[in-house]
Amino acid sequence: MSKTLLISLCILAVLAVALTAAAFYMFGLGIRRSSKEFLQNSPDLAGHMEEIAVDPSPASADNWLAGQTLEQVSIQSADGLRLNGWYLEAGRPSRVTALLAHGYSGQGRDMASFAQIHHELGYNVLMPDNRGHGQSEGEYIGFGWTDRLDYVNWVRYILQRSGEDARILLHGVSMGGATVLMAGGERLPEQVKGIIADCSYTSVKDILSYQLKRMFKLPAFPLIPLTSLICKIKAGYFFGEASALKQVKRTEKPILFIHGEADTFVPFFMVHGLYKAAPAGKDLFMVPRAGHGLAFMTDKDGYRSRVTEFAKQCLEEKQKVLQTRSEA
C-alpha cells in the first residue's frame, strides 16, 4: 500500500469518525429527552423564547387554567409507554372535546390559551404531554411522528369516556401542529370532525435541515442523513418518513391552517405547501407580524373568531363551505 493511499484512508477514517460523532451529538441535542437550552441561540426565537418554545400561553391564560379543576389521566402507548394528560370538563355536559397538542420541549398545560378558547365554547378539553415531555414516559422526542399514533389512542380514550356520539377537534401548535396533521393521515374515526394546525412544519427532515443551516450554519448533507439513521435505530423513525405533508394528502378531515407571516423558525412558506396538499375542506388564517407560535398573542380576536367559526362549521358538518379567505 502506497504512503499516499494510506494517508488518504486515514483521513477518510478520521472524517467518518468525526461525522458519526457529530451525528450522535445532533441526535442527543434534538431528539433525546433533555432541556433544550440550545434554542436560546436561535435567531428566530430571540427575545421571546419564554413565550413560545416552552409556553405559548400568556400569564392570564395560565392563571385561568390554575383556577380550573383538572383531572390527571393516562393511557398506554402501543410500545408500552405511560402517557400523561390533563382533562378539563366543560362547564355543562358536552359531547364535544378539543384534543390539544403542545410544541417542542413543552407540556400539555402550556396550551392554556387554546384550552380557554375551547372551554369557553362549551367543550371538554384534553391536554396530553407528548412522549418524552412533561410527565409522560419516553426517552426520545417523536416530532409528531411517533406521537401521531399516541393521538389516535387519545381519540379512543375520549370515545371510551364520552361515548360513540362524541365529537372531537384536534388543535396543535408548532410540533403540536405537525402532530395533529400527522395523526390526520391515519384512519381516524368519524367522530373526529376537524383539525386545527398552527405553525406546523412540512416534515422533520425539512425543519431540521432548515434549522441546521439557520442555527449552526451547516448544510443538511451529510449530518441530516446520518442523524436520521441514528434516529431510526434509537427512536424508530427516519426524518424523511415523518412528514406532515404526506399525511395531509391522506386526510379526510377538514383542516384550518394557521401561520404567522413573520415566522422564521418554522418558515411561513411551509404553510402554503401544507395547504395546497390538503384534499378535504380547508381554510387558511395568516397573521401579519406574528412570529413563531405567536399568532394568537398577535391577533387574539381574529384567532378566536376563526377557530370558533371553523369549529362550528366542522361540528355542524358544513365542510363544503370551507375555503381560504385569500380565495374568497
SEGU-482137 format. One record per residue (C-alpha): residue number from 1; residue in one letter; x, y, z. Coordinates in steps of 0.05 Angstrom, whole numbers, plus 5000, padded with zeros to 4 digits. Example, Ala and Ser with C-alpha at 12.3 -4.5 7.8 and 13.67 -1.06 7.14 Angstrom:
1 / a / 5246 / 4910 / 5156
2 / s / 5273 / 4979 / 5143
//
This chain:
1 / m / 5000 / 5000 / 5000
2 / s / 5028 / 5067 / 4980
3 / k / 5041 / 5121 / 5031
4 / t / 4993 / 5168 / 4995
5 / l / 4937 / 5117 / 4996
6 / l / 4949 / 5102 / 5070
7 / i / 4945 / 5176 / 5087
8 / s / 4882 / 5183 / 5047
9 / l / 4850 / 5124 / 5082
10 / c / 4870 / 5152 / 5150
11 / i / 4839 / 5220 / 5132
12 / l / 4775 / 5186 / 5110
13 / a / 4772 / 5145 / 5173
14 / v / 4781 / 5207 / 5216
15 / l / 4727 / 5243 / 5177
16 / a / 4680 / 5184 / 5184
17 / v / 4691 / 5182 / 5260
18 / a / 4682 / 5257 / 5265
19 / l / 4618 / 5257 / 5225
20 / t / 4590 / 5199 / 5264
21 / a / 4606 / 5234 / 5330
22 / a / 4573 / 5298 / 5304
23 / a / 4511 / 5259 / 5284
24 / f / 4506 / 5227 / 5352
25 / y / 4514 / 5296 / 5383
26 / m / 4458 / 5324 / 5339
27 / f / 4414 / 5266 / 5357
28 / g / 4425 / 5276 / 5431
29 / l / 4415 / 5351 / 5424
30 / g / 4350 / 5348 / 5385
31 / i / 4317 / 5280 / 5395
32 / r / 4338 / 5254 / 5463
33 / r / 4296 / 5278 / 5522
34 / s / 4333 / 5336 / 5554
35 / s / 4328 / 5410 / 5567
36 / k / 4332 / 5447 / 5501
37 / e / 4374 / 5506 / 5522
38 / f / 4405 / 5509 / 5453
39 / l / 4340 / 5541 / 5428
40 / q / 4361 / 5604 / 5464
41 / n / 4413 / 5613 / 5410
42 / s / 4362 / 5613 / 5354
43 / p / 4360 / 5679 / 5316
44 / d / 4287 / 5665 / 5302
45 / l / 4266 / 5660 / 5375
46 / a / 4308 / 5716 / 5403
47 / g / 4270 / 5758 / 5454
48 / h / 4210 / 5713 / 5464
49 / m / 4236 / 5643 / 5480
50 / e / 4194 / 5640 / 5543
51 / e / 4132 / 5656 / 5503
52 / i / 4136 / 5602 / 5451
53 / a / 4187 / 5546 / 5456
54 / v / 4161 / 5526 / 5525
55 / d / 4096 / 5561 / 5537
56 / p / 4055 / 5598 / 5483
57 / s / 4003 / 5620 / 5534
58 / p / 4002 / 5689 / 5566
59 / a / 4000 / 5695 / 5642
60 / s / 3926 / 5709 / 5642
61 / a / 3911 / 5642 / 5610
62 / d / 3958 / 5606 / 5657
63 / n / 3922 / 5638 / 5716
64 / w / 3855 / 5617 / 5686
65 / l / 3879 / 5545 / 5679
66 / a / 3906 / 5546 / 5750
67 / g / 3835 / 5562 / 5773
68 / q / 3804 / 5503 / 5737
69 / t / 3794 / 5433 / 5764
70 / l / 3838 / 5387 / 5722
71 / e / 3836 / 5312 / 5723
72 / q / 3902 / 5276 / 5712
73 / v / 3891 / 5218 / 5664
74 / s / 3936 / 5169 / 5628
75 / i / 3938 / 5118 / 5572
76 / q / 3990 / 5067 / 5549
77 / s / 4022 / 5075 / 5481
78 / a / 4028 / 5018 / 5432
79 / d / 4101 / 5010 / 5452
80 / g / 4086 / 5008 / 5526
81 / l / 4097 / 5080 / 5549
82 / r / 4053 / 5112 / 5601
83 / l / 4027 / 5177 / 5572
84 / n / 4001 / 5232 / 5617
85 / g / 3945 / 5280 / 5602
86 / w / 3902 / 5334 / 5635
87 / y / 3827 / 5332 / 5626
88 / l / 3782 / 5391 / 5637
89 / e / 3707 / 5380 / 5635
90 / a / 3662 / 5432 / 5602
91 / g / 3622 / 5478 / 5646
92 / r / 3559 / 5440 / 5625
93 / p / 3555 / 5368 / 5600
94 / s / 3582 / 5366 / 5528
95 / r / 3597 / 5314 / 5476
96 / v / 3650 / 5357 / 5443
97 / t / 3723 / 5350 / 5464
98 / a / 3782 / 5391 / 5440
99 / l / 3845 / 5348 / 5439
100 / l / 3905 / 5394 / 5443
101 / a / 3978 / 5383 / 5423
102 / h / 4036 / 5424 / 5451
103 / g / 4101 / 5444 / 5420
104 / y / 4173 / 5420 / 5423
105 / s / 4201 / 5418 / 5494
106 / g / 4134 / 5438 / 5523
107 / q / 4078 / 5402 / 5560
108 / g / 4003 / 5396 / 5557
109 / r / 3987 / 5451 / 5607
110 / d / 4026 / 5500 / 5563
111 / m / 3965 / 5500 / 5518
112 / a / 3925 / 5542 / 5568
113 / s / 3906 / 5597 / 5519
114 / f / 3877 / 5547 / 5470
115 / a / 3844 / 5507 / 5525
116 / q / 3809 / 5570 / 5547
117 / i / 3783 / 5584 / 5477
118 / h / 3752 / 5515 / 5471
119 / h / 3727 / 5513 / 5542
120 / e / 3691 / 5579 / 5532
121 / l / 3658 / 5549 / 5471
122 / g / 3629 / 5496 / 5517
123 / y / 3677 / 5439 / 5501
124 / n / 3714 / 5389 / 5543
125 / v / 3789 / 5396 / 5536
126 / l / 3844 / 5343 / 5537
127 / m / 3917 / 5366 / 5541
128 / p / 3966 / 5308 / 5536
129 / d / 4040 / 5311 / 5550
130 / n / 4073 / 5283 / 5487
131 / r / 4121 / 5224 / 5496
132 / g / 4188 / 5250 / 5520
133 / h / 4155 / 5311 / 5550
134 / g / 4123 / 5332 / 5616
135 / q / 4100 / 5274 / 5659
136 / s / 4096 / 5225 / 5601
137 / e / 4147 / 5170 / 5594
138 / g / 4194 / 5164 / 5535
139 / e / 4268 / 5176 / 5524
140 / y / 4261 / 5205 / 5454
141 / i / 4221 / 5261 / 5422
142 / g / 4176 / 5239 / 5365
143 / f / 4169 / 5307 / 5329
144 / g / 4097 / 5287 / 5317
145 / w / 4111 / 5222 / 5281
146 / t / 4110 / 5172 / 5338
147 / d / 4062 / 5218 / 5373
148 / r / 4011 / 5212 / 5316
149 / l / 3994 / 5141 / 5338
150 / d / 3991 / 5164 / 5410
151 / y / 3939 / 5215 / 5390
152 / v / 3898 / 5161 / 5355
153 / n / 3898 / 5126 / 5423
154 / w / 3878 / 5191 / 5458
155 / v / 3820 / 5195 / 5410
156 / r / 3800 / 5125 / 5431
157 / y / 3805 / 5146 / 5503
158 / i / 3756 / 5203 / 5491
159 / l / 3707 / 5157 / 5456
160 / q / 3710 / 5108 / 5515
161 / r / 3699 / 5165 / 5563
162 / s / 3646 / 5205 / 5526
163 / g / 3612 / 5152 / 5484
164 / e / 3604 / 5138 / 5410
165 / d / 3565 / 5203 / 5400
166 / a / 3626 / 5244 / 5420
167 / r / 3653 / 5296 / 5372
168 / i / 3727 / 5313 / 5372
169 / l / 3770 / 5370 / 5347
170 / l / 3846 / 5366 / 5343
171 / h / 3886 / 5430 / 5355
172 / g / 3962 / 5435 / 5357
173 / v / 4015 / 5488 / 5356
174 / s / 4085 / 5482 / 5325
175 / m / 4107 / 5410 / 5336
176 / g / 4036 / 5400 / 5361
177 / g / 4010 / 5426 / 5295
178 / a / 4052 / 5374 / 5259
179 / t / 4027 / 5322 / 5309
180 / v / 3954 / 5333 / 5293
181 / l / 3967 / 5336 / 5218
182 / m / 4006 / 5271 / 5221
183 / a / 3950 / 5239 / 5262
184 / g / 3901 / 5264 / 5210
185 / g / 3933 / 5219 / 5158
186 / e / 3915 / 5158 / 5198
187 / r / 3847 / 5124 / 5199
188 / l / 3812 / 5168 / 5249
189 / p / 3741 / 5152 / 5270
190 / e / 3684 / 5193 / 5241
191 / q / 3676 / 5227 / 5309
192 / v / 3738 / 5268 / 5294
193 / k / 3708 / 5328 / 5259
194 / g / 3765 / 5375 / 5244
195 / i / 3839 / 5393 / 5253
196 / i / 3870 / 5460 / 5272
197 / a / 3945 / 5463 / 5256
198 / d / 3981 / 5526 / 5279
199 / c / 4052 / 5538 / 5251
200 / s / 4067 / 5466 / 5232
201 / y / 4128 / 5445 / 5193
202 / t / 4123 / 5403 / 5130
203 / s / 4168 / 5346 / 5154
204 / v / 4220 / 5331 / 5206
205 / k / 4273 / 5327 / 5151
206 / d / 4253 / 5395 / 5124
207 / i / 4252 / 5431 / 5191
208 / l / 4317 / 5401 / 5217
209 / s / 4353 / 5415 / 5152
210 / y / 4328 / 5487 / 5155
211 / q / 4348 / 5495 / 5228
212 / l / 4417 / 5464 / 5218
213 / k / 4432 / 5518 / 5168
214 / r / 4399 / 5574 / 5208
215 / m / 4428 / 5558 / 5277
216 / f / 4494 / 5523 / 5261
217 / k / 4510 / 5548 / 5190
218 / l / 4517 / 5476 / 5166
219 / p / 4490 / 5442 / 5104
220 / a / 4439 / 5386 / 5111
221 / f / 4486 / 5335 / 5080
222 / p / 4516 / 5292 / 5109
223 / l / 4493 / 5306 / 5181
224 / i / 4418 / 5301 / 5170
225 / p / 4421 / 5232 / 5135
226 / l / 4469 / 5205 / 5188
227 / t / 4428 / 5232 / 5246
228 / s / 4365 / 5205 / 5213
229 / l / 4396 / 5136 / 5211
230 / i / 4413 / 5140 / 5285
231 / c / 4343 / 5164 / 5299
232 / k / 4314 / 5104 / 5263
233 / i / 4357 / 5057 / 5304
234 / k / 4345 / 5092 / 5371
235 / a / 4276 / 5124 / 5365
236 / g / 4244 / 5084 / 5310
237 / y / 4235 / 5133 / 5253
238 / f / 4272 / 5165 / 5195
239 / f / 4266 / 5241 / 5188
240 / g / 4240 / 5234 / 5117
241 / e / 4182 / 5189 / 5135
242 / a / 4160 / 5236 / 5190
243 / s / 4122 / 5280 / 5141
244 / a / 4062 / 5323 / 5157
245 / l / 4058 / 5339 / 5082
246 / k / 4049 / 5267 / 5062
247 / q / 3999 / 5255 / 5118
248 / v / 3958 / 5316 / 5098
249 / k / 3949 / 5287 / 5028
250 / r / 3917 / 5226 / 5060
251 / t / 3870 / 5260 / 5108
252 / e / 3795 / 5261 / 5101
253 / k / 3784 / 5313 / 5155
254 / p / 3776 / 5389 / 5144
255 / i / 3836 / 5429 / 5167
256 / l / 3846 / 5501 / 5190
257 / f / 3918 / 5521 / 5177
258 / i / 3945 / 5580 / 5218
259 / h / 4013 / 5612 / 5210
260 / g / 4047 / 5678 / 5229
261 / e / 4073 / 5715 / 5168
262 / a / 4135 / 5736 / 5207
263 / d / 4152 / 5665 / 5228
264 / t / 4224 / 5648 / 5210
265 / f / 4232 / 5590 / 5260
266 / v / 4182 / 5546 / 5223
267 / p / 4185 / 5587 / 5160
268 / f / 4120 / 5617 / 5136
269 / f / 4126 / 5587 / 5066
270 / m / 4115 / 5517 / 5094
271 / v / 4042 / 5530 / 5108
272 / h / 4028 / 5541 / 5034
273 / g / 4055 / 5472 / 5016
274 / l / 4012 / 5441 / 5071
275 / y / 3950 / 5479 / 5050
276 / k / 3959 / 5461 / 4977
277 / a / 3967 / 5387 / 4995
278 / a / 3903 / 5383 / 5035
279 / p / 3847 / 5349 / 4994
280 / a / 3789 / 5359 / 5043
281 / g / 3754 / 5422 / 5065
282 / k / 3807 / 5472 / 5086
283 / d / 3818 / 5543 / 5110
284 / l / 3879 / 5586 / 5118
285 / f / 3889 / 5641 / 5170
286 / m / 3952 / 5681 / 5161
287 / v / 3971 / 5730 / 5216
288 / p / 4013 / 5791 / 5196
289 / r / 4073 / 5808 / 5241
290 / a / 4065 / 5744 / 5281
291 / g / 4128 / 5704 / 5297
292 / h / 4132 / 5631 / 5313
293 / g / 4075 / 5607 / 5357
294 / l / 4051 / 5678 / 5367
295 / a / 3991 / 5681 / 5321
296 / f / 3942 / 5680 / 5380
297 / m / 3981 / 5731 / 5421
298 / t / 3987 / 5777 / 5360
299 / d / 3914 / 5775 / 5340
300 / k / 3873 / 5745 / 5396
301 / d / 3805 / 5767 / 5370
302 / g / 3819 / 5744 / 5299
303 / y / 3847 / 5678 / 5323
304 / r / 3789 / 5664 / 5369
305 / s / 3740 / 5683 / 5315
306 / r / 3770 / 5638 / 5262
307 / v / 3776 / 5579 / 5309
308 / t / 3705 / 5588 / 5332
309 / e / 3678 / 5593 / 5261
310 / f / 3717 / 5533 / 5238
311 / a / 3697 / 5491 / 5298
312 / k / 3624 / 5506 / 5288
313 / q / 3626 / 5491 / 5214
314 / c / 3660 / 5424 / 5228
315 / l / 3613 / 5405 / 5283
316 / e / 3554 / 5423 / 5240
317 / e / 3587 / 5385 / 5183
318 / k / 3586 / 5444 / 5136
319 / q / 3654 / 5424 / 5110
320 / k / 3640 / 5442 / 5037
321 / v / 3635 / 5516 / 5052
322 / l / 3706 / 5519 / 5079
323 / q / 3753 / 5559 / 5035
324 / t / 3813 / 5602 / 5046
325 / r / 3800 / 5676 / 5056
326 / s / 3851 / 5692 / 5002
327 / e / 3808 / 5657 / 4951
328 / a / 3742 / 5686 / 4975
//
